[in-house]
Amino acid sequence: MRFPVLNQYLSRLSRDGATQTSIQLDAHGRAQGRFFNCTMTSAFQPVRELQHGAAVAYEGLARSAAGGGEGLSLWKLLDSAASDDESVELDRLCRMLHAINFFRQEDAAGAANTDLYLNVHSRLLSAVSSNHGYAFRRILDALELPLARIVLLLPPVTAQQGWLINYVADNYRRNGFRFAVQAAGVQDGAALLERVRPDVLRLDARAVGGAIEADAATVALLEQARCAGVRAEFHRLDSVAALQSLHRIAEAAGTALLAQGSLLDVPQPVLAPPVLGGEVSARGVAP
């Protein structure tokens, strides 16, 4: 393990067993978190280069520990029962949990130098009064984990919340984080590129294709992103038809795209193979 302070922290957790901390280790050495009498752990879904299948990042997702990391997604259930303060606590717990579970295994999985995508949930945007990202940065610093490899996934916002996403994004940037924004469509994506200046622009793969005009608008957006130095990712890639549309759009735009979805990988507690062999076609391609 290349992170000695994290290794020491995990050793203490393993030695102390049940402690006062909300983070514990299971029998396999995976970190688990406790919230509202629920035990959760991490699953990771790769973000891959569309053309060659190389994993450039992994998104951390909260899963029920009862399934060994492959159980139910707990976020919506827990967040709906939480107050604003409790929701902030849950959000920070999940991010810490995912960071620990990612960096503790990255070398063995061949994932060194890949990024970790961490969700920032919508209630956190308005519940935190100021200096977004400071508390999480202190955790990363304390464990000597590389902040430069973290990409925070900001949630979609309404037009009326435009000022809020600007404010939050600026705070994260001041604290040294890169971040991604999720666009509701091509027009929203173009506005976010100009207003927020993200590092990654996320688009829904289910919305691509179906009309030449739609493809042309997407190609124009990708050109705008390329000129701004922003990487474009299409998530929720769940169908072969959407994958074919993405290949067509990538060729027309002449730019490399990122893709993520169940067609390529399902979330797992163990990091997936870093490369899918050949051009990405569907989940199960041999490395």
Sequence and secondary structure as in RCSB ss.txt:
>XXXX:A:sequence
MRFPVLNQYLSRLSRDGATQTSIQLDAHGRAQGRFFNCTMTSAFQPVRELQHGAAVAYEGLARSAAGGGEGLSLW
KLLDSAASDDESVELDRLCRMLHAINFFRQEDAAGAANTDLYLNVHSRLLSAVSSNHGYAFRRILDALELPLARI
VLLLPPVTAQQGWLINYVADNYRRNGFRFAVQAAGVQDGAALLERVRPDVLRLDARAVGGAIEADAATVALLEQA
RCAGVRAEFHRLDSVAALQSLHRIAEAAGTALLAQGSLLDVPQPVLAPPVLGGEVSARGVAP
>XXXX:A:secstr
   HHHHHHHHHHHHH S SSSEEE TTS EEEEETTEEEEEEEEEEEETTT BEEEEEEEEEEGGGTTSS B H
HHHHHH  HHHHHHHHHHHHHHHHHHHHTTTTTTT TT EEEEE  HHHHHHS S TTHHHHHHHHHTT  GGGE
EEE     GGGHHHHHHHHHHHHHTT EEEEE SSHHHHHHHHHHT  SEEEEEGGGS S HHHHHHHHHHHHHH
HHTT EEEEE    HHHHHHHHHHHHHHTS  EE STTT   BSS   SB SSS  STT   
